[in-house]
Amino acid sequence: MKIVYWSDYACPYCYIGEARLKKAIKEMGLENQVEIETRAFELDPGAPKTVETVTVERFAKKYQLSIEEAQQQIDHISQLGIDEGIDFRYATTLYTNTRDAHRLTKLAQTKNDHVLENRVSELLFDAYFTRNEKLADHDVLLRVARDAGLDEAEAKAVLESNRFDDEVRFDEREAVMRGVRGVPYFMFNGKFVLPGALSVRAFKHTLEKTLKDLQENTVSVDGHLCGPEGCVL
């Protein structure tokens, strides 16, 4: 079974959704039957490479909330991550451009090693939401590459070039063509679709449907997701 999954590493619901999906797969004993392929979806392609905003202030401005209301929403989202066993520190994230993080993922995908690819993805989410590091910082990305098992010299060469830019843009064009308006967005075997960070139960339901190879085109369920205009609160 192949699950194609559009996401951005600065998207809180993407991290939470991925954690729930993997929990569902593990609880169903499908680890050796499921391949997850990450595809790029930059929520803010024009984001700066340096930190220019404070998370709660940026959140308040984007959603037209008071600082207190924004903090409450951020704490709520963080708790969703904590409930999934993640040391989720959304309030203190350092917001920067994620293009290079996606390009590093593309490098991992060339190795045809799904364990390696998943490890890179997990470490990038961890870098942003738990370690509160800048994903535009090449030193951070090189540490992720090294810890995941990528060749550091090759990763450095990629980051210092524009290699895999086209692949990232291709993912995003495909998302537009498929009508993807927010992430996370999961597609099971090219047939069943789940938009949003749904519950473990919802993921299990879709995994079961996929295993039975039903002829339905879409599983329609509402879930938390983020788009260029913001996250559904």
Beta strands, then each sheet from edge to edge (+ up, - down):
strand 1: 2-7
strand 2: 35-40
strand 3: 185-188
strand 4: 192-195
strand 5: 226-227
strand 6: 230-231
sheet 1: 2+ 1+ 3- 4+
sheet 2: 5+ 6-
end
